[in-house]
């Protein structure tokens, strides 16, 4: 019977060791699982951090590019506005010159017309004086003394 008792103790010892081994394995798996989960979490946080940093740099680059594009566009628009202003001034100058030439031409034509009228008037007066003088001379010549 002793053998049977020892066999039972041995069997009980083996079961106890098996349960202990299972418990140790369970604790080890749990530990390694938590450690792996922690490593994955740290890796995920690192990936998120790198991704956010990349996106922030990209957003900043886009903002700088947009500002540069706006600056160039404003510069082009300002140059065009200046060119339009210069052209408008040139057109105004040409129109004023044309109007001045037209006015000068009108004044010249008016002066010529006035001169013509004055000469005609003077010629009529002279002709009238000559006529009056001729009539006077004729009257004196026809009058018997």
KAGIDA-V360240 format. One record per backbone hydrogen bond with DSSP energy under -1.0 kcal/mol. NH is the residue of the N-H (numbers start at 0). CO is the residue of the C=O. If there is no record, write none. Layout:
{{NH	CO} {NH	CO}}
This chain:
{{4	0} {5	1} {6	2} {7	3} {8	4} {9	5} {10	6} {11	7} {12	8} {13	9} {14	10} {15	11} {16	12} {17	13} {18	14} {19	15} {20	16} {21	17} {22	18} {23	19} {24	20} {25	21} {26	22} {27	23} {28	24} {29	25} {30	26} {31	27} {32	28} {33	29} {34	30} {35	31} {36	32} {37	33} {38	34} {39	35} {40	36} {41	37} {42	38} {43	39} {44	40} {45	41} {46	42} {47	43} {48	44} {49	45} {50	46} {51	47} {52	48} {53	49} {54	50} {55	51} {56	52} {57	53} {58	54} {59	55} {60	56} {61	57} {62	58} {63	59} {64	60} {65	61} {66	62} {67	63} {68	64} {69	65} {70	66} {71	67} {72	68} {73	69} {74	70} {75	71} {76	72} {77	73} {78	74} {79	75} {80	76} {81	77} {82	78} {83	79} {84	80} {85	81} {86	82} {87	83} {88	84} {89	85} {90	86} {91	87} {92	88} {93	89} {94	90} {95	91} {96	92} {97	93} {98	94} {99	95} {100	96} {101	97} {102	98} {103	99} {104	100} {105	101} {106	102} {107	103} {108	104} {109	105} {110	106} {111	107} {112	108} {113	109} {114	110} {115	111} {116	112} {117	113} {118	114} {119	115} {120	116} {121	117} {122	118} {123	119} {124	120} {125	121} {126	122} {127	123} {128	124} {129	125} {130	126} {131	127} {132	128} {133	129} {134	130} {135	131} {136	132} {137	133} {138	134} {139	135} {140	136} {141	137} {142	138}}
